[in-house]
Amino acid sequence: MLEDRDYMRQPSFHAPRLSFTIGLLIVNTIIFLIQLTANHSVRGREIEWNYFALSLAGIKHGYVWQLLTFQFMHANWLHLIFNSIAIFFFGRQIETIFGSARFLTLYFASGIIGGLVQMLFALVFPSFDGAVVGASAGGYGLVAAFAVMNWMERFTLFIYFIPVTMRGRTLLWVILALAIGGMLLGNTGVANAAHLGGILTGFVFARRILHGSWPGPNINFHWPQWKFPSRRQPAAKPETESSADEFVQNEVNPILEKISAHGIQSLTKRERDILEKARTKMSKR
């Protein structure tokens, strides 16, 4: 019976564990405190910005580790706080749905590819050259993945303490417009090309996972259609045409597998409604 399955019961409570999202925030803060200490000496500042911040000169010298180390560095407290907010609010959702390994892969891939895009533009356009620090590229990758996951879902974000309700697709267009607009403005002191690279990485990464073409267990996700609906839609089939067994096979089983892999907290409102409908159907059999 459906209701006899373990994941249809109330979830048991386990001892809390430190997530990788929180771990990233802790590491970023510790490294920033180390930066503040190093800034007290001229030699410390030179080592910090010449060897660990991302720059075209550094990459030309073979300092490829800068593609990773720049993601843990920040220019000031405000820079760290804003990036931490993005990682915390969006990273928790991504880690819950995708799992810790995919979350870390997405985050660091977005940062590395974002850094490469910034260096590519710096190579072609000198105005993009300059030392780059910050977790923004990785953070934007998380935001883009969140937008893909919630493409047609409405949610509310607080932007400068103002609540704004939007869909995932709107969020994606907004961050793309900010990145591209910043690039067109020229030297703004912000690594907008890195942001763009992070956004595109997060978008592609999430799409591949949700479509089941990424290595590892697939995540069942009902991806919305991109094409516009025709003017005349075919009449919907009566619900009675679908038996309870078909309903379980087509609708419920993928959700149960998702609970088994990622926990019941990973379900969307639509998926919870389907489970409730399933319980109703099974109780009438």
N, C-alpha and C positions, 0 to 999 in steps of 0.2 A: 504494500500500500504506500501511496505517496507520503502520507503523514507519518509513516514509520521511519522514513529516512532521517539520518542524523541531522542533515542540514536544514530540515523543515522544522526542527524543534528550536526552542530558544537557545541562542549560543551560550556556551559556558564561558565563564570569565577566567582569563589567564593572567598571570603576573605581567604587569606592563614592562615593555622593553624600550630601550632607547632607539628611536628610529634614525635612519641615515639622514633624514631631513634635519633633525635637531643636531645630529653629529656634525653636519656641514656648517651649521650656524656657529657651533662651538669652536670648530677649527678656524673658521674665518675670523672670529673675534680674537682668538689667541694670537693668530698671525698678525692681526692689525696691532695688537698690543706690542708685539715684537717690533713691528715697523716703527711705532712711536718711540720705542727705546733706541732703535738704530738711528733715528733721525736726530738724536742729540749729538752725533758726530758727523763730520763731513765725509769721512771714509765710509761710515755706515750707510749714508744716503747714496753715495756713489755705487756701492755694491748692490744696494736694493734696486736702484733704477737701471743700472747698466746690465745686471745679470739676471734679475728675476722679473722685472716688468717687461711686457712684450713690446718689441720695437723692430723695425725693419733692419736696423744696423745689427741688432743682436741676432736675428735670424740669419743674416748674411755671414755672421761670424760663426755660425753653427750652434748657437745657443737654442736648440730646438726645445729644451725643457721650458722655455718661456711660455710656450703654448699652454702649459699646465699651471705653472707657478703664478702667472698673472691673474688667474681666476681667484686666487686666495688673497690678493692684495687689494687695498682700497686707498683712495686719495685722502679721505677724511671720515669723521664719524657719520656725517649725514649720508655720504655715499654708502657706507656699510649698513646703516639702518634701512635705507630704502631697498637695497638689494636683499637684506635679510627678510624684510616684510614679504617680498615677492616669493622668495624661496620657501618661507614658512607656509603661507596660505595656499600657494599652488603646488608646492612640493609634496605636502601631506596627501593631497588628493591623488597625485600621480603615483606616489609610492604605494598607496593603498590599492589602487587598481592594477598597476603594472607590475608591482613587486619591487623589492629593493634592488635587485641586480639590474633590471631594466631602467629603474629610476636613475641609478648612478650612471649607467651607460648613456642615457638621454642627456643628463645634466652635463657631463664632461664632454660628450661628443658635440653638444651645442656650443660649449665654450671653446673647444679646439677649432671646430669648423668656423665659428664666428671670428676667432683670432686670425685664421688663415684668410678669410674674406677681407678683413681689415688690412692685412699685410698686402694682399693682392691689389687693393685700391691704392694703398700707400706707394706701391711700386709704380703704378700708372699715374696717379695724381699726387704730387708732393704735398698737397694740403691735408691729406689723410695721414701723413707721417707724424710720428710722435709716440712717446711711451704710453702704453695702454695698460690699465689695471682695473680690476673689478670683476664681480660675478654676474654682471648684467647679461652677457651673452648666454650663459647657462640658465639664468633666470628667465630670459625671454623664451628660451627653448621650452621651459616648463609651462609658461603662459600659453604658448602656441599649442602644446599638447593638450592642455586643459580645454582650450577653445575647440579643438577637434573632438574631444570626448563629449563635450556639451554643445554640439553644433546647433541644435534646434531647441535646447533647453534654456529657459529664462533663469537668470540668477542676478543677484545684486552685488555690486562691488562698491567699496567706498573709495572714491577718488578725491584726495585732499579733503577727507571727512564728509564728502557729499555722496549720498547713496545714488548710484546709477544702475538701472536695470537694463539688461541687454541679453542677447543670445551669444552663443559661442562664436558664430560666424561674424557677428558684429565686432566682437573683441579682437578677432584675428585681423580684420580689416583696419581697425583702429591702430593696433601696434605696428602693422605694416606701413600705414600712412605716417606714423611718427618716425619710424626708422628711415624711410625713403625721403620724407620731407626734410629730416635733419641732414641727410647726405646732400641733398640739393642746396642746402644753405651754406655748405662749405665747412670751413673750420669753426666748429661750434664748441670745441673742447670736449665733445662727447663722441665715443666710438660707435657711431650709428651704423657703419658697415658691419661691425661685429654683431650689433643687435640684429641686423637683417640676416646675417648668417645663422645666428642662433634661432631666430624665428623659423626660417626655412627648414633647419634641421629638425626642430621640434615637430613641425607640421608633417614632414615626410616620415619621421620615426613613428609618430602616433598613427598615421594612416596605415603604414605597413603592419604594425602590430594589430590594429583593430580589424584589418582585412585578412588576418591569419597568414600572412606571408613572411613572418619573422620567425627565426629559430626559437624553439621552446614551445610550451603549451600556449594555444591560442586563447585570446580573450573574446568571448562572444559579445558582439556589439551590433546593434541594428543601425547601420549607417544610412543616413537620409539620402534620398535621391537628389542629384545635382540638377537634373533637367527639370524644366518647368512642367507642371501637369497639363494635360490636354484639356480643352474646354469641356469635353463630354467624357465623364468618367464612367466606366462600366459599373453596373449595379453590383453592390456588395453581396456576396453570398450570405444566405441566412446562417446564423450561428449554429443552427441545428444540424447543418451539413457536416460540421466538423465534430467527430466523436470525441469523447473524453480522452481516449487513448491517443488520438492524433494531436489533441491539444497538449497533452503531456510531452509527447515526442518532439513536437515542433517548437513549443513555447517554453515549457517548464524545464526540461532537461538541461538546455544550455545555461539557464539561470542557476540550477543546482550545481552544475560543474563550476560556475563562477564562484559560488559561495564556498564550495569545497576548496578552491584554489586560493581565494583572496579574502574570505570571510563575509558574513552577511552585511557588514557595514559598507561594503563596496557597491551594494545595489543602488540603482537609481529608483526614483519614485515609480516610474512605469513598471520596472521589474518587480517591485514590491506589490503593486496592484495585480500583476499577473499571478503571483504566488497566492494572493488572497482569493483570486478568482478560481485558482486551481483547488484550493481547499474546499471552496463552495461546491465545485463540480464533483469532487471525490466524495463529499458527504452525502450527495444525492444518489450515489450508485447503489 
